[in-house]
Amino acid sequence: MNGWSDNGLWLAAMVAGVVLTVSFASLGWMFARRSSRKSSMGPSYQLELLDSLYNNSPIAFAVIDRQGRFIDINRDPSDLVGFSKVEMTGKPFATMVDDDSQDITRQIFLRTLKGEKCSQEIKIIHKQGYPMDLNIHTSPLVRRNKIIGLLVFIQDISDRKRSMERIRYMAYYDDMTGLPNRRFFTNRLEEKLKIGKMNGTRLAVCYLDVDRFKLVNASFGRDFGDMLLLQIAERLSRGLSEPGDLARMEGDEFAACLDGLQDDEDVARRLDQMMVVLEEPFELSGVPVQITVSIGVAVCDSGTEDAATLLKKADTALHRVKENGKNDYMLHSSDMDNVALHKLTIQHEMRKALQNQEFLLYYQPQYDLASGQIVGMEALIRWKHPERGLVPPGEFIPAAEESGIIVPLGDWVIEEACRQNKAWQDAGIPSIPVSVNLSIRQFSQRNLTDKVSEILRHTGLDARYLELEITESMTMDVERASQCLKELTDIGVTISIDDFGTGYSSFHYLKKLPIARLKIDRSFVRDIQQDPNDAAIVAAIIAMAHNLQLQVIAEGVETEDQVHFLRSHRCDEMQGFYGSKPLPSSEAMELLQAKTNRLALPVQSA
């Protein structure tokens, strides 16, 4: 193929004739046999048929001599490779072949000259200099039992290759960041695990989540959120040895593979570097934005884990980081799997419990600090588990919040509390309000007021005897919170702020929102006698609330000294074990019916 001797102009014509004869002999013979019985023309139209196929074939084919030079092409090749027919005649085929395809093309030609028929994808260079993908089929040209050249059928597959590459890219890469996706990363991780097992090397899988990313989207828009993810991907890629070691899994979650690790200190060092890379503020629309990330890590030591197991462990560790306050990294440990399994089990059991009516309400009385009279009840949920007995809310409420079960569960609590309060009133007990805690998921529902209205209508309870308790964090969106709370107060429901002082306290929402009273968190009341700071905070909350025309109730009151302090600072009400522990509905009813249901308060010191 490096240059062939010229056999004279007669050879071109002869070979062209041979091509037509050899390439289409069988086809012509077949048509000739069929036509000999049906046409008076007999087989005489064979040459016309071959001539038509030569000139009109949709597939390009070329005649190449034994030295690898073009002798003839059945159509103008300029639309295919840029060269005209004249330019290609006598041109060595090898001069058009891309360097990467030279060896395989040479082998194909040599095999064909030995009598084989071959097929191969190769890459050639267009006249304008860009590469093209061709699929070539080669057949030997035989004349008088001697191979005198090759017949090469040529098909341009560049578009098909580009389409296939695009499909492959879409299957294995994230379109926005250009990073590998979950499928690519998992496959690559499997390969690294096999290599690590053979070489005895350690590697770690990191699952990374951008903290409060939704706030960025809400503040700047999704386009800027995408821009932030691109910048994060670029920074993270700097610290990784190979491009495929970082992937975008979904949304604002990334995964990274750290290999060649020496020991635990090396793991910590690499993770610290990853955190430091993201400390520098990002700039979005001219505004510097500081982000934090949470990272869950799973280290492979034994070589027995597969990619899916490692990713699952890293994801479990990530969830633990987020539960513990975010902006940190944590290595997976075996107890995490038990916690995760326990949480899943509880979530599954809670759904069944809701259907099987295993939940019940306890009621803790609230006392007026001036008279000792019961002035309200707080409904507190309990779970009567068929095997574990009475389960306190601290064990299942977090799982209910995370899974979303808290919404139907919270709706049930409101309805049951209203039903019970109405039953007490119908039994002749003096009417008092019952208070119910709202979860943030419940508060976020657009139809909350409609639900509450329907419950009140269904149970027959007057709205003024229902009090809904919200937390300070629910009022962060003041505009929406104001609208929602106004709708609730318009139907007559009372609103109070629970656990006041532990959240995002702001005089602004206290002034703007329709709130009736504040509940001082038990954490301040507990050390009111021992910690001067807590005492000062409680006194300040009471004074501030009264100046804003709000009532104040203190939670977690357990001692006589706490009662003395609260009364001396004119706190309105109290709730806690000093008055009564939470009671089942039957015992709460007995307490309300008792003639001596007034709490005996300590004598106020002068």
SEDRENRO-808302 format. One line per field, with one value per residue (C-alpha): residue number from 1; residue in three letters; x, y, z. Coordinates in Angstrom, 2 decimals. Layout:
! residues N
n: [NUM/...]
res: [Ala/...]
X: [X/...]
Y: [Y/...]
Z: [Z/...]
//
This chain:
! residues 606
n: [1/2/3/4/5/6/7/8/9/10/11/12/13/14/15/16/17/18/19/20/21/22/23/24/25/26/27/28/29/30/31/32/33/34/35/36/37/38/39/40/41/42/43/44/45/46/47/48/49/50/51/52/53/54/55/56/57/58/59/60/61/62/63/64/65/66/67/68/69/70/71/72/73/74/75/76/77/78/79/80/81/82/83/84/85/86/87/88/89/90/91/92/93/94/95/96/97/98/99/100/101/102/103/104/105/106/107/108/109/110/111/112/113/114/115/116/117/118/119/120/121/122/123/124/125/126/127/128/129/130/131/132/133/134/135/136/137/138/139/140/141/142/143/144/145/146/147/148/149/150/151/152/153/154/155/156/157/158/159/160/161/162/163/164/165/166/167/168/169/170/171/172/173/174/175/176/177/178/179/180/181/182/183/184/185/186/187/188/189/190/191/192/193/194/195/196/197/198/199/200/201/202/203/204/205/206/207/208/209/210/211/212/213/214/215/216/217/218/219/220/221/222/223/224/225/226/227/228/229/230/231/232/233/234/235/236/237/238/239/240/241/242/243/244/245/246/247/248/249/250/251/252/253/254/255/256/257/258/259/260/261/262/263/264/265/266/267/268/269/270/271/272/273/274/275/276/277/278/279/280/281/282/283/284/285/286/287/288/289/290/291/292/293/294/295/296/297/298/299/300/301/302/303/304/305/306/307/308/309/310/311/312/313/314/315/316/317/318/319/320/321/322/323/324/325/326/327/328/329/330/331/332/333/334/335/336/337/338/339/340/341/342/343/344/345/346/347/348/349/350/351/352/353/354/355/356/357/358/359/360/361/362/363/364/365/366/367/368/369/370/371/372/373/374/375/376/377/378/379/380/381/382/383/384/385/386/387/388/389/390/391/392/393/394/395/396/397/398/399/400/401/402/403/404/405/406/407/408/409/410/411/412/413/414/415/416/417/418/419/420/421/422/423/424/425/426/427/428/429/430/431/432/433/434/435/436/437/438/439/440/441/442/443/444/445/446/447/448/449/450/451/452/453/454/455/456/457/458/459/460/461/462/463/464/465/466/467/468/469/470/471/472/473/474/475/476/477/478/479/480/481/482/483/484/485/486/487/488/489/490/491/492/493/494/495/496/497/498/499/500/501/502/503/504/505/506/507/508/509/510/511/512/513/514/515/516/517/518/519/520/521/522/523/524/525/526/527/528/529/530/531/532/533/534/535/536/537/538/539/540/541/542/543/544/545/546/547/548/549/550/551/552/553/554/555/556/557/558/559/560/561/562/563/564/565/566/567/568/569/570/571/572/573/574/575/576/577/578/579/580/581/582/583/584/585/586/587/588/589/590/591/592/593/594/595/596/597/598/599/600/601/602/603/604/605/606]
res: [Met/Asn/Gly/Trp/Ser/Asp/Asn/Gly/Leu/Trp/Leu/Ala/Ala/Met/Val/Ala/Gly/Val/Val/Leu/Thr/Val/Ser/Phe/Ala/Ser/Leu/Gly/Trp/Met/Phe/Ala/Arg/Arg/Ser/Ser/Arg/Lys/Ser/Ser/Met/Gly/Pro/Ser/Tyr/Gln/Leu/Glu/Leu/Leu/Asp/Ser/Leu/Tyr/Asn/Asn/Ser/Pro/Ile/Ala/Phe/Ala/Val/Ile/Asp/Arg/Gln/Gly/Arg/Phe/Ile/Asp/Ile/Asn/Arg/Asp/Pro/Ser/Asp/Leu/Val/Gly/Phe/Ser/Lys/Val/Glu/Met/Thr/Gly/Lys/Pro/Phe/Ala/Thr/Met/Val/Asp/Asp/Asp/Ser/Gln/Asp/Ile/Thr/Arg/Gln/Ile/Phe/Leu/Arg/Thr/Leu/Lys/Gly/Glu/Lys/Cys/Ser/Gln/Glu/Ile/Lys/Ile/Ile/His/Lys/Gln/Gly/Tyr/Pro/Met/Asp/Leu/Asn/Ile/His/Thr/Ser/Pro/Leu/Val/Arg/Arg/Asn/Lys/Ile/Ile/Gly/Leu/Leu/Val/Phe/Ile/Gln/Asp/Ile/Ser/Asp/Arg/Lys/Arg/Ser/Met/Glu/Arg/Ile/Arg/Tyr/Met/Ala/Tyr/Tyr/Asp/Asp/Met/Thr/Gly/Leu/Pro/Asn/Arg/Arg/Phe/Phe/Thr/Asn/Arg/Leu/Glu/Glu/Lys/Leu/Lys/Ile/Gly/Lys/Met/Asn/Gly/Thr/Arg/Leu/Ala/Val/Cys/Tyr/Leu/Asp/Val/Asp/Arg/Phe/Lys/Leu/Val/Asn/Ala/Ser/Phe/Gly/Arg/Asp/Phe/Gly/Asp/Met/Leu/Leu/Leu/Gln/Ile/Ala/Glu/Arg/Leu/Ser/Arg/Gly/Leu/Ser/Glu/Pro/Gly/Asp/Leu/Ala/Arg/Met/Glu/Gly/Asp/Glu/Phe/Ala/Ala/Cys/Leu/Asp/Gly/Leu/Gln/Asp/Asp/Glu/Asp/Val/Ala/Arg/Arg/Leu/Asp/Gln/Met/Met/Val/Val/Leu/Glu/Glu/Pro/Phe/Glu/Leu/Ser/Gly/Val/Pro/Val/Gln/Ile/Thr/Val/Ser/Ile/Gly/Val/Ala/Val/Cys/Asp/Ser/Gly/Thr/Glu/Asp/Ala/Ala/Thr/Leu/Leu/Lys/Lys/Ala/Asp/Thr/Ala/Leu/His/Arg/Val/Lys/Glu/Asn/Gly/Lys/Asn/Asp/Tyr/Met/Leu/His/Ser/Ser/Asp/Met/Asp/Asn/Val/Ala/Leu/His/Lys/Leu/Thr/Ile/Gln/His/Glu/Met/Arg/Lys/Ala/Leu/Gln/Asn/Gln/Glu/Phe/Leu/Leu/Tyr/Tyr/Gln/Pro/Gln/Tyr/Asp/Leu/Ala/Ser/Gly/Gln/Ile/Val/Gly/Met/Glu/Ala/Leu/Ile/Arg/Trp/Lys/His/Pro/Glu/Arg/Gly/Leu/Val/Pro/Pro/Gly/Glu/Phe/Ile/Pro/Ala/Ala/Glu/Glu/Ser/Gly/Ile/Ile/Val/Pro/Leu/Gly/Asp/Trp/Val/Ile/Glu/Glu/Ala/Cys/Arg/Gln/Asn/Lys/Ala/Trp/Gln/Asp/Ala/Gly/Ile/Pro/Ser/Ile/Pro/Val/Ser/Val/Asn/Leu/Ser/Ile/Arg/Gln/Phe/Ser/Gln/Arg/Asn/Leu/Thr/Asp/Lys/Val/Ser/Glu/Ile/Leu/Arg/His/Thr/Gly/Leu/Asp/Ala/Arg/Tyr/Leu/Glu/Leu/Glu/Ile/Thr/Glu/Ser/Met/Thr/Met/Asp/Val/Glu/Arg/Ala/Ser/Gln/Cys/Leu/Lys/Glu/Leu/Thr/Asp/Ile/Gly/Val/Thr/Ile/Ser/Ile/Asp/Asp/Phe/Gly/Thr/Gly/Tyr/Ser/Ser/Phe/His/Tyr/Leu/Lys/Lys/Leu/Pro/Ile/Ala/Arg/Leu/Lys/Ile/Asp/Arg/Ser/Phe/Val/Arg/Asp/Ile/Gln/Gln/Asp/Pro/Asn/Asp/Ala/Ala/Ile/Val/Ala/Ala/Ile/Ile/Ala/Met/Ala/His/Asn/Leu/Gln/Leu/Gln/Val/Ile/Ala/Glu/Gly/Val/Glu/Thr/Glu/Asp/Gln/Val/His/Phe/Leu/Arg/Ser/His/Arg/Cys/Asp/Glu/Met/Gln/Gly/Phe/Tyr/Gly/Ser/Lys/Pro/Leu/Pro/Ser/Ser/Glu/Ala/Met/Glu/Leu/Leu/Gln/Ala/Lys/Thr/Asn/Arg/Leu/Ala/Leu/Pro/Val/Gln/Ser/Ala]
X: [0.00/3.01/2.89/1.91/3.49/1.48/0.05/-0.99/-4.21/-5.60/-5.63/-8.15/-10.60/-9.95/-10.37/-13.56/-14.91/-13.72/-15.41/-18.68/-18.35/-17.13/-19.16/-22.48/-21.99/-24.14/-26.80/-26.84/-26.95/-29.92/-31.83/-30.80/-32.24/-35.48/-35.78/-34.87/-38.23/-40.23/-38.62/-37.60/-34.57/-33.03/-29.91/-28.80/-29.88/-27.33/-24.83/-27.50/-28.47/-24.87/-24.31/-27.37/-26.25/-22.75/-24.02/-27.03/-26.06/-26.76/-23.61/-20.25/-17.62/-14.10/-11.63/-8.16/-5.15/-2.71/-0.50/-3.39/-4.21/-7.67/-8.40/-12.10/-15.04/-18.65/-19.74/-18.40/-16.79/-16.54/-19.74/-18.32/-14.61/-14.16/-11.89/-13.12/-12.98/-10.04/-8.15/-8.67/-7.72/-4.23/-4.22/-2.96/-5.76/-3.26/-2.78/-6.41/-6.43/-6.15/-3.03/-5.03/-6.56/-3.41/-2.45/-5.91/-6.51/-3.23/-4.19/-7.61/-6.08/-3.47/-6.09/-8.31/-5.44/-5.13/-8.74/-10.74/-13.82/-13.48/-15.52/-14.13/-14.84/-11.99/-11.34/-10.17/-9.33/-11.65/-10.04/-10.88/-8.93/-11.56/-11.89/-14.67/-15.89/-16.32/-17.52/-15.70/-16.40/-13.64/-13.75/-10.91/-11.06/-10.18/-9.24/-8.23/-7.84/-5.52/-6.33/-5.59/-7.02/-9.79/-13.36/-14.14/-17.70/-17.74/-20.41/-20.16/-21.17/-20.05/-23.59/-24.45/-21.28/-22.08/-25.61/-24.32/-21.79/-24.52/-26.67/-23.71/-23.02/-26.63/-26.55/-23.34/-22.88/-24.74/-25.80/-25.53/-22.15/-20.52/-19.60/-20.20/-23.62/-24.62/-24.46/-20.97/-19.68/-21.08/-19.48/-16.17/-16.28/-16.80/-13.66/-11.66/-12.86/-11.64/-8.26/-8.08/-8.88/-6.06/-3.55/-4.65/-5.22/-7.81/-10.37/-13.21/-16.51/-17.82/-21.44/-21.68/-24.73/-24.85/-26.45/-29.56/-29.25/-32.98/-32.42/-30.03/-32.62/-35.29/-33.04/-31.39/-33.40/-32.64/-30.31/-28.01/-28.40/-27.13/-24.25/-23.34/-23.34/-21.02/-18.59/-18.76/-18.07/-15.07/-13.56/-14.10/-12.53/-9.26/-8.51/-9.16/-6.55/-8.81/-11.82/-14.11/-13.56/-16.28/-19.91/-23.14/-25.63/-28.78/-29.83/-27.19/-25.64/-22.18/-20.12/-16.34/-13.91/-10.70/-8.19/-4.62/-5.39/-2.74/-4.57/-7.36/-5.28/-4.91/-8.70/-9.23/-6.61/-8.24/-11.67/-10.37/-8.93/-12.31/-14.04/-11.38/-11.76/-15.37/-14.77/-14.00/-17.25/-18.84/-20.06/-23.57/-24.75/-22.14/-23.21/-20.76/-22.42/-20.91/-21.94/-21.33/-21.50/-22.22/-20.23/-20.88/-17.92/-17.61/-14.12/-13.47/-10.90/-11.87/-12.48/-15.74/-18.09/-19.56/-20.20/-23.89/-23.14/-20.45/-22.69/-25.48/-23.16/-21.87/-25.44/-26.36/-23.41/-24.49/-27.94/-26.36/-24.24/-27.34/-29.21/-26.30/-26.31/-24.66/-21.37/-19.23/-18.14/-18.61/-17.33/-19.84/-20.02/-22.00/-24.38/-25.63/-27.15/-29.00/-30.33/-31.41/-33.10/-34.79/-36.07/-37.43/-39.07/-40.70/-41.97/-43.50/-45.02/-46.43/-48.36/-49.91/-50.48/-52.43/-54.67/-55.01/-55.79/-52.81/-52.23/-53.88/-53.75/-52.65/-53.59/-51.51/-53.41/-52.41/-52.94/-53.60/-50.72/-52.92/-55.82/-54.48/-57.49/-57.15/-57.53/-56.52/-55.24/-52.42/-52.97/-49.84/-49.63/-48.58/-48.21/-49.55/-47.36/-48.72/-45.31/-43.27/-46.09/-46.39/-43.85/-42.98/-43.16/-39.42/-38.89/-41.26/-42.02/-38.64/-39.22/-42.78/-41.48/-38.88/-41.24/-44.22/-46.48/-46.63/-49.27/-52.02/-50.91/-51.16/-54.58/-55.72/-54.39/-56.37/-59.56/-59.21/-58.41/-61.45/-63.67/-62.51/-62.93/-66.44/-67.23/-66.05/-68.24/-71.24/-70.59/-71.06/-67.40/-66.64/-65.40/-61.64/-59.43/-57.32/-53.98/-52.35/-48.84/-48.61/-45.70/-43.93/-45.19/-48.76/-48.23/-46.87/-50.11/-52.11/-55.41/-54.66/-57.48/-59.98/-58.91/-59.25/-62.64/-63.88/-62.66/-64.41/-67.60/-67.41/-66.74/-69.04/-66.38/-66.46/-63.28/-62.39/-61.75/-59.00/-55.48/-52.79/-49.14/-46.48/-42.71/-40.69/-39.05/-42.45/-42.66/-39.47/-41.58/-43.48/-45.73/-47.02/-47.19/-49.17/-51.70/-52.09/-52.43/-54.89/-57.10/-57.01/-57.77/-60.56/-62.39/-61.82/-58.80/-56.19/-52.47/-49.53/-45.76/-44.34/-40.78/-40.27/-36.66/-35.10/-35.65/-35.34/-36.79/-37.79/-39.82/-40.96/-43.10/-44.37/-45.69/-47.02/-48.48/-51.87/-50.41/-52.27/-49.58/-46.02/-44.88/-41.50/-39.37/-38.66/-34.90/-35.05/-37.44/-35.42/-32.42/-34.28/-32.98/-29.41/-28.58/-28.92/-28.91/-31.94/-33.69/-33.01/-34.25/-37.50/-38.14/-37.44/-39.78/-42.62/-42.16/-41.86/-44.94/-47.07/-45.95/-47.12/-50.44/-49.57/-50.20/-47.30/-47.26/-44.16/-43.52/-41.71/-42.53/-41.56/-40.61/-42.11/-39.17/-39.94/-43.57/-42.47/-40.22/-42.87/-45.56/-43.22/-42.67/-46.41/-46.29/-49.89/-49.95/-47.84/-47.66/-45.55/-45.19/-45.68/-49.32/-49.80/-48.11/-49.77/-52.88/-54.94/-58.31/-60.22/-57.96/-57.94/-61.75/-61.72/-59.37/-61.63/-64.72/-63.16/-64.43/-60.88/-59.36/-57.85/-54.08/-52.90/-50.23/-47.54/-48.13/-46.70/-43.89/-44.15]
Y: [0.00/2.33/2.76/0.46/0.05/1.48/-1.26/1.19/2.94/-0.24/-1.78/0.80/-0.06/-3.73/-3.65/-1.63/-4.29/-6.99/-5.18/-5.08/-8.66/-10.11/-7.98/-8.49/-11.75/-13.76/-11.05/-10.78/-14.54/-14.74/-12.10/-13.73/-17.12/-15.55/-13.45/-16.21/-17.79/-14.54/-12.18/-12.40/-10.31/-13.32/-12.60/-9.82/-7.05/-8.16/-5.51/-2.81/-3.95/-3.91/-0.52/0.86/-0.55/0.88/4.37/4.49/2.40/4.21/2.62/3.95/1.42/1.77/-0.37/-0.44/-2.15/-4.39/-1.41/0.30/3.02/4.09/2.92/3.67/4.88/4.29/7.89/11.35/11.07/14.83/14.87/12.02/12.75/16.14/14.84/14.69/11.54/12.90/13.75/10.29/8.31/6.99/8.32/5.81/4.92/4.96/8.74/9.29/6.98/8.44/7.46/5.50/3.35/2.76/-0.61/-2.17/-0.92/-2.40/-5.75/-5.67/-5.03/-7.76/-10.28/-9.35/-9.78/-13.31/-14.04/-13.01/-10.84/-8.34/-5.69/-2.97/0.47/2.89/6.58/8.67/12.35/14.49/16.82/19.73/18.08/16.70/13.00/10.78/7.37/4.85/1.31/-0.57/-4.01/-5.46/-8.27/-9.61/-8.97/-12.14/-12.43/-15.76/-17.21/-14.40/-11.61/-8.39/-5.89/-5.11/-3.98/-1.70/-0.80/2.45/3.70/6.96/6.20/9.51/10.63/7.27/7.27/10.77/9.69/6.63/8.73/11.18/8.30/6.93/10.37/10.78/7.33/7.87/11.63/14.47/16.90/20.03/19.60/17.22/14.93/11.18/10.18/7.50/4.65/5.55/6.11/2.80/0.88/2.65/2.03/-1.69/-1.73/0.13/-2.28/-5.25/-3.61/-2.66/-6.21/-7.60/-4.95/-4.77/-0.98/1.06/3.37/5.49/6.58/10.02/11.07/14.87/17.10/20.91/22.25/24.40/24.36/24.97/28.37/29.28/28.31/30.26/33.34/33.47/31.12/27.72/29.04/30.45/27.26/25.34/27.81/27.16/23.40/23.89/25.86/23.27/20.49/22.40/22.93/19.36/18.01/19.80/17.57/14.26/12.42/11.21/12.88/9.90/9.97/12.62/12.21/14.12/11.67/13.81/17.34/18.85/15.49/14.42/11.27/10.99/8.10/8.51/5.75/5.04/5.75/4.85/4.98/6.74/9.90/9.95/9.66/12.57/14.66/14.14/14.97/18.11/19.19/18.64/20.80/23.55/23.73/24.82/27.39/30.25/32.12/31.53/34.46/34.44/37.47/39.59/38.40/36.34/33.15/31.03/27.39/24.42/20.75/17.52/14.42/10.78/8.43/4.67/3.14/-0.21/-2.27/-5.89/-5.82/-7.73/-4.76/-4.00/-0.53/-0.45/-1.40/1.26/3.95/2.93/3.13/6.54/7.77/6.49/8.37/11.49/11.34/11.10/14.21/16.16/15.03/16.24/19.77/19.53/21.19/18.19/14.76/11.41/7.90/5.10/2.75/-0.44/1.08/3.50/0.63/-0.48/3.04/3.37/-0.04/0.85/4.09/2.30/-0.28/2.41/4.23/1.02/0.17/3.69/3.42/0.19/1.74/4.60/2.11/-0.08/2.86/2.18/5.89/7.62/11.01/11.92/15.27/17.51/20.24/23.90/25.96/29.63/30.81/33.26/30.96/27.43/26.68/24.36/26.64/24.30/20.92/20.07/16.96/14.78/11.79/8.31/5.05/1.88/-0.61/-4.19/-5.58/-2.74/-1.17/2.61/4.32/7.94/10.54/11.19/7.75/8.03/11.71/12.36/9.37/10.54/14.02/12.61/10.19/12.55/10.36/13.32/14.97/12.29/11.62/15.32/15.56/12.65/14.35/17.54/15.61/13.33/16.26/18.17/15.12/14.46/18.09/18.16/14.90/16.48/19.51/17.28/15.50/18.78/19.64/23.39/24.36/24.85/24.96/22.02/22.79/20.76/21.01/21.61/20.11/22.20/19.84/20.42/24.15/24.12/22.69/25.13/23.67/23.70/26.11/24.08/20.91/22.53/24.00/20.60/18.95/21.56/21.13/17.35/17.19/20.10/21.86/25.64/27.04/29.12/25.88/24.80/26.20/25.40/25.62/26.48/26.86/29.97/28.39/28.14/31.95/32.47/33.21/36.01/36.83/33.29/32.60/35.80/34.84/31.27/32.33/35.09/32.52/30.31/33.15/34.36/31.08/31.53/29.31/30.55/30.54/30.23/30.02/26.82/26.43/30.18/31.31/28.27/29.29/32.35/34.83/38.12/41.03/41.58/38.45/38.87/42.28/41.26/37.78/37.10/35.29/35.04/33.70/32.44/29.19/29.53/26.50/24.07/24.39/27.93/27.01/23.98/25.97/29.11/28.98/27.93/29.90/33.70/33.90/31.61/33.59/36.83/35.35/34.10/37.42/39.29/37.04/37.58/41.35/41.56/39.40/41.47/44.69/43.15/42.16/38.45/35.81/33.67/30.03/28.29/24.66/22.03/23.45/20.84/22.57/24.98/27.37/27.57/28.38/31.13/32.69/32.60/34.07/36.81/37.85/37.68/34.70/33.88/30.08/27.00/23.42/20.59/17.77/20.16/20.31/16.92/14.46/13.78/11.65/9.31/10.76/8.86/10.12/13.62/13.58/12.49/15.37/17.86/16.47/16.55/19.33/19.87/20.24/23.55/23.29/24.27/26.86/27.85/30.99/34.00/35.54/39.21]
Z: [0.00/0.00/-3.77/-6.52/-10.07/-12.95/-15.19/-17.88/-18.77/-20.25/-16.76/-15.51/-18.20/-17.83/-14.06/-14.36/-16.63/-14.29/-11.38/-13.17/-14.28/-11.01/-8.61/-10.25/-12.16/-9.82/-9.70/-13.50/-13.88/-11.55/-13.45/-16.72/-15.67/-14.55/-17.67/-20.13/-19.55/-19.50/-22.01/-25.60/-24.66/-22.92/-20.82/-23.18/-20.74/-18.15/-19.16/-19.02/-15.52/-14.32/-15.90/-14.09/-10.75/-11.27/-11.95/-9.64/-6.62/-3.31/-1.91/-3.06/-4.07/-5.38/-7.32/-5.79/-7.35/-5.52/-4.68/-2.88/-5.41/-6.52/-10.07/-10.32/-8.18/-9.18/-8.40/-7.66/-4.20/-3.51/-1.43/0.66/1.19/-0.50/-3.29/-6.88/-8.96/-10.89/-7.69/-6.28/-9.39/-8.78/-5.18/-2.57/-0.16/2.72/2.40/3.38/6.41/9.91/11.83/14.39/11.62/9.53/11.00/10.93/7.37/6.19/7.75/6.08/2.66/3.05/4.14/1.19/-1.24/0.16/-0.74/2.38/2.49/5.33/7.10/9.36/10.77/10.09/10.36/7.39/6.94/4.81/2.28/4.60/7.42/9.78/10.62/9.25/10.30/7.48/7.38/4.60/3.15/0.99/-1.59/-3.74/-7.50/-9.37/-13.04/-14.48/-10.98/-9.93/-7.44/-9.27/-6.76/-4.29/-4.46/-1.50/-0.55/1.44/3.87/5.82/9.43/10.99/11.78/13.24/15.34/16.58/17.46/19.28/21.12/22.12/23.37/25.32/26.75/27.83/29.42/31.38/31.90/33.54/30.84/33.00/34.72/32.23/35.13/35.10/36.39/38.91/36.36/35.13/38.69/39.93/37.05/37.53/41.26/40.65/38.50/41.14/43.83/41.78/41.27/44.95/46.00/43.84/44.94/48.58/48.41/50.33/48.83/50.18/48.68/49.61/49.25/49.34/49.69/49.49/52.67/52.20/48.41/48.06/49.69/46.85/44.24/46.09/46.43/43.00/40.77/39.33/36.62/39.27/41.29/38.25/37.94/41.58/40.98/38.00/40.16/42.94/40.43/39.07/42.53/43.65/40.47/41.26/44.23/42.46/40.44/37.63/35.94/36.49/40.26/40.73/39.69/40.03/41.46/41.42/42.32/44.61/45.51/44.34/44.84/44.86/44.98/46.98/46.25/47.20/50.87/53.44/56.79/58.68/58.98/55.21/54.83/57.21/55.43/52.03/53.41/55.11/51.77/50.13/52.74/52.47/48.68/49.14/51.90/49.52/48.68/45.29/43.26/41.84/39.90/41.64/45.10/47.18/48.41/51.19/51.19/53.42/52.58/54.40/53.48/54.31/53.86/53.50/53.57/51.88/53.78/53.35/49.62/50.03/49.50/46.12/44.71/45.63/49.25/49.62/48.16/50.50/53.51/52.44/51.98/55.45/56.95/55.05/56.63/60.07/59.35/58.32/61.42/63.57/62.19/58.71/57.60/58.53/57.37/59.06/58.39/58.25/61.23/61.71/64.27/61.60/59.66/62.77/63.35/59.72/59.80/63.09/61.57/58.51/60.75/62.87/59.79/58.46/61.84/62.23/59.00/60.27/63.69/62.16/60.37/63.46/65.78/68.05/68.80/71.73/73.42/76.92/78.39/80.65/82.52/82.39/85.57/86.19/88.41/90.30/91.20/90.66/88.44/85.42/82.40/79.59/78.49/76.10/73.98/73.81/71.50/72.64/70.74/72.33/70.50/70.54/71.55/73.10/75.07/75.44/73.15/74.07/71.25/71.28/69.77/66.83/66.10/64.34/62.06/61.41/60.48/58.09/56.35/56.07/58.22/60.59/58.37/58.63/62.21/63.08/61.46/63.61/66.77/66.04/65.36/68.40/70.71/69.43/69.75/73.32/74.36/72.95/74.82/78.09/77.48/76.70/80.02/81.86/82.48/82.34/78.91/78.57/75.46/74.36/72.70/69.92/68.47/64.72/62.80/60.20/57.49/58.61/58.77/55.20/53.80/51.72/52.89/56.64/57.50/55.49/57.31/60.73/59.80/58.66/61.89/64.02/62.02/62.19/65.96/66.86/68.96/69.10/67.53/70.61/72.53/70.13/70.43/67.87/68.92/66.35/66.69/65.95/62.90/61.19/61.15/59.14/56.07/57.78/54.82/54.37/58.11/58.64/55.98/57.31/60.95/60.05/58.32/61.42/63.85/61.56/62.19/65.94/66.64/69.13/68.19/70.57/70.09/71.59/72.95/72.81/73.03/71.35/67.72/65.53/67.99/66.42/67.71/64.14/63.91/67.47/66.46/63.06/63.58/65.30/68.31/71.65/73.97/74.36/75.94/77.65/76.81/79.65/79.11/80.59/83.40/84.54/85.84/86.75/90.36/89.59/86.43/86.62/82.83/82.55/85.26/83.41/80.11/81.65/83.38/80.13/78.09/80.58/80.62/76.83/76.25/78.62/76.92/73.65/75.24/75.08/77.72/78.97/80.05/81.41/80.50/82.54/85.97/88.55/91.83/94.31/93.84/90.11/90.93/93.35/90.70/87.96/90.19/91.41/87.77/87.02/84.64/83.69/83.52/84.09/82.87/84.22/86.71/89.65/88.63/87.01/84.71/81.35/81.91/79.74/78.78/81.49/84.29/82.83/82.94/86.59/87.38/85.61/87.38/90.86/93.09/94.31/90.85/91.84/92.39/95.86/95.10/97.60/99.59/97.83/99.86/100.69]
//
